[in-house]
Amino acid sequence: MNNLKLTDFGPIKEADIEFGDLTLFIGAQASGKSVVLQLAKLLQDKKQIRNTLNQYAFTWGDTKEEIFERYFGEGMSALIKESTNVTFNGKKYDLNKLKPQRGELKNTTAQESIFYIPAHRVLCVQKGWPNYFSDYDSSDPYVLRNFSETLRLSITQEMLDKQYFPQNNKMKKVLRDAINREIFHDSIIEIKKTDRHRFVLNVNKDSLGFGQWSTGQKEFLPLLMSFYWLFPAAKVAKRNKIEIVVIEEPEMGLHPNAIKTVILNVLELLFRGYKVIISTHSNVLLDFVWAFNLIKAHKGNINDILELFGIKNVNFAEDLKDVLEKKIKTYYFKHTSQGVEVKDISSLDANSEDDDISDWGGISSFTSTAAEIVSRLVSINE
């Protein structure tokens, strides 16, 4: 996935997006970040999505309205207008012609290339275990249903050990230690089998059901399952044909130090050869990208990057040494009177005369304003 151009799609008035190795989408709520990412997945993984829906007896319908509501969710057919234009990887698409043709679903072996981690991921484990694809209503977003089913299959087919986290053969030690230190605090995640499988948290020998976990622990569990799945064991770097990982709002419910742990896992994804796209409201992620850009510009090395996380690990640094060569892009989804304008602010230059760039799409504006007010008052009093 290289580029995506949009005109009049949902709230988006105009967008011209060139994807990097790591791409960040920032912007206020309802600015179109999620629907743009879901559209990119639909265009790239269309055949596999059709096969999956067919497998679970979900039909696409006969109209574009039915097709889009089956994929994006109930009420989302209004995303497409008569003036909508979409160009993906240099090819112009007619969104009215996404319905599978006769015989198209037969004997197809299309595989998923974009692994999508949705913002509402905690819904898939709200009873302590990933839901089946068919547990959802047909009007629920496809990306949620597919994500939940992928997690469910990954556990039932690959790992039903009683102790789920930590495990020595899953993840590098530096990643396990960071997750333990910042999120689970020496507690152990176990798989408990009564009438059904479910996750419990063993805290000082007391088993806590999923409902009793902290909000951050609940939010992180689907991310942990995703990272387990994306980090195959042995010498296999990547999972199947997955090329791109989308993570929506990875910061939800997490302390800033826990968000740093997520970033470490993103660095591992980049090391393994995945491209990563993140939609976020977190200043921690923008702080990281800003520092990454400056460290790279001033000929720093991977140890300078790891110092941000308080990590000194020779083996981990050696693994990540080429990450500084990766390209990072940042786009601001800006509400205007004409609709949402998608703006490239990748430089994140704090000295830029463009407020959208210097304030990082509004994410750093409150901190900057607070600092100015305090500085002024201190100066007056002195």
PyMOL commands that set and color helices and strands:
alter all, ss='L'
color gray80, all
select helices_A, chain A and resi 33-44+46-55+64-72+76-79+95-97+121-125+133-135+142-158+173-184+210-212+215-230+256-271+283-297+302-307+314-320+323-325+355-358+365-381
alter helices_A, ss='H'
color red, helices_A
select strands_A, chain A and resi 3-9+12-18+22-27+80-88+91-93+114-117+163-165+188-193+197-203+206-209+244-248+275-280+328-336+339-344
alter strands_A, ss='S'
color yellow, strands_A
deselect
rebuild
show_as cartoon
